[in-house]
Amino acid sequence: MNAQSDERDEAVVTTTADPATGDVTDGAAQPLPEAAKEEPALGSKAPHFIKRSRTLHVSWQVGVFIVGLAVVGAGVSMLVLPGPGWVVIFGGMAIWATEFVWAQLVLRWTKRKVTEAAQRALDPKVRRRNIILTTIGLVIVAALCAVYLWKFGLAMPWNIDE
């Protein structure tokens, strides 16, 4: 957790033209979506007066890390407890992304993968397949419920004699 200077910010901005995930394209440039073309620069989003002092900036980063860790920890616990676990985890990652380049890269990768998944889900063939599978699943569940009711009947909880 070291503070970034202005020179570091400039170096990061100039090196982000290459794919951050190690993806290699086969010579042909692929068109990027509009949102990917204008990505903000990587680096700290701390106010300028905090970035001026190294001690204050490191303290700021430690505070952001602790708050982000608490939010991510709450999200992880919500994976097994009631609550929106993944949403809270990504919220914690967004908190970290205000200060740490690695979190910004993770969020960019996640955003790109979610956009790709949404595009695949909008494909008519995939939608048709998903509708067919959902219909088959509902028919199976309805058949199982009908067999259960035929075999055991419907007993309301207030009518059960012990």
Buried (B, 14 or more C-beta within 10 A) or exposed (E): EEBBEEEBBEEBEEEBEEEBEEEEEEEEEEEEEEEEEEEEEBBBEBEEEBBEEEEBBBEBBEEBBEBBEEBBEBBBEBEEEEEEBEEBBBBBBBBBBBBBBEBBBBBBBEBBEEEEEEEEEEEEEEEEEEEEEEEEEEEEEEEEEEEEEEEEEEEEEEEEEE
